[in-house]
């Protein structure tokens, strides 16, 4: 049988080796991050906020166009998986094509929807009759939330983060 002292020693020594090795890795990563910051490789971001109304849409002909499985930017989806994609359609006033701040493919954060908050990707366009509106692509859910905040992170011009 193995002596208890040898068993303890045999398990404690590897723990110290792992701790020492991982500590060195963390120190190296911290050093590398600081080097990148000093050389200007880190992008500073600022947060832009927009007050919007959030609703849903389903990939059906009655709620889209003749190609419900294709978004405005050309992305092909499987309609039965619509909720899993986490895509949104924005009203035209919010899209850069019509003078707004968002591009197709941008990631946005939605807060204030009681269970539908989170990160989404802009992939679609809404009917021209809507303004300040976001439609979340879903399989078959229906809801409407007003006074919702839509966030977008953008590069700061001065290198200072502005959270105002």
N, C-alpha and C positions, 0 to 999 in steps of 0.2 A: 504494500500500500504506500501511497504517497504521503510523506510527512506534511503536516499542516503548514509548517513554516515554508517549505518549498512551494506549496500550492499558492500561498499568499504572495511570496516573492515572484513566482512565475506569472502571476496576474497583475501585480503592481508595476513591475518593470515595463511591460508593453504599454500600460496606460501612460506612464511618463514619456515614453518615446513618442506615442501618438500626440500627446499634449504639446510636447516640444516642437514636433514637426508641424502641426496645425497652427501653432502660435507663430512660427516663422512664415508660413504661407500668408496669414492674415497681415503680418507686418509688411511683407513684400507688396501685397495688394494695396494697403493703405499708402505706402510710399509711391506706388505707381499712380494711384488716383491723384495724389498731391502734385506729382510731376506733370500729369496731364492738365490739371487746373492751372499750374504756373505757366505752362506753354500755350494756354488759351484754347485747348482742344475741347473743353467742356462748354456746351451751349447753355446759356442762361435763358430761362423761360419765364414768361409772365402770363398771368391768367386773365382771360377776357370772359366777361359774363354777359349773357343775353337772357332777358325774360321772355319766355315763350309759352305757348299752349302745346301740350303733348296729347296726341291721339294715336290710334293704331290703324294699320291697314293690312289687309290680307292679300296674298298673291292670287287674286281671281280677276277674271275679265271685267266684272262689274265694278271693281275697285281700282283697277289699273288701266291697261290698254289691251291690245290684242295679243301681247306677249307677257303674260303675268309671271313667267319664269325668268324674265330678263329685266334687270334694273336699268336705270337711265345711263349708267356708266358702262353698260355692256356685260355686267356680271351675270352669269347663268346660275340660277338657284334651283333647288328641289323644293317645290311648294310645301310639301308635307314636313319639311324641316325648317320652315321659315323662322320660327322663334329662336332656333339655335344659332342662326347666323349673327344676330345682334347688329342688324343693319337698320339705318334710318333713312327716311326721305325728308328733305328740308324744303320749306317754301322757297320760291324763287328769290325773294328779297334777301335770303340768307346765303345764297350760292354766288360764288365769285363770277360766274358766267353772266349774272345779271347785276353785278356790282356789290355783292355781299362778301363777307369775310371767309366763307368756307369753300373748300375744293372737294371734289369727289375723292374719296380715300382718306380724308381727314378723320382722326379719332376725336370724339367729343365725349364729355361727361354730362350725364343728366341727373339732376337731383330734384326731388319733390314729387315723385310719382308713386309713392307708397308701394314699394315692391318691384318697381321696374327701373329703379335707379341703377346707374352703372355706366360702363364705357361702351360706346357704340361706334360704328363706322358709317360715314356718309357714303351712300351708294345710289340714292334715288332722288328724284325731283317730284314735288307735288304739283297739283293743278294750279294754274296761275291765279285762281280766285283767292287762294290762301296767303296770308302774311304772318310773319313771326310764329311759324308753326313747325312742329316736328312730328312726323309720323313714324312710329316704331313698327317694323315689319314683324307680324306675328302669324301664327298658323290660323287661329280662329278667335282670339281674344278681342274684346271691345271695351274701351274706356276713354275717358277724356279728363285731363288734369290741366287746370289753369294755374298761373303763378308758379311755373316751373322754371328752374335756372338751368341754362345750357352753358357749359364751360368749354373753352378752347385754350390750349396752351400754345403760345407763340414765342418765337425768339425775341428777346428783349434787345432793343437797339443799343442801350448803354451798358449792357453786361451786368445790370443790377436787377434783381428780381423785384417786381412791383406787385404787391398783393393787395393794393387798395381797391 
